[in-house]
Amino acid sequence: RPPPPKPLEPMLDQITTGIFAGAVFAGYAVLGERLVDRLRGKGIGLHAEVINSFCARFAIPSRTRQGFIKTAKKTGHDLGFLIPGGYFGDGMVGPGGMEWYKNSGIEKWSAVN
């Protein structure tokens, strides 16, 4: 039997997390949580590619590279990019947003090519 779901973090707490939390929350409401999460995940992946490429180019040790990635994650959280949401589902755009994402080719984007 799966554990019960965690209670949602209150909206006000999420919106006041960081300077960009309001924009992410608005994105959840309009575009939907799945689409915003996919776009945010792609952005995080591209940023990690850039960090990895930078570290490879300048022969920066892996421990330092890992520190850069941890710092980026903490900074993203502090700025409000990583709020959990949980209130809007597919948003106003609905399932069409995910369909657009699948057809757009964004999944194939790369920061280092």
Beta strands, then each sheet from edge to edge (+ up, - down):
end
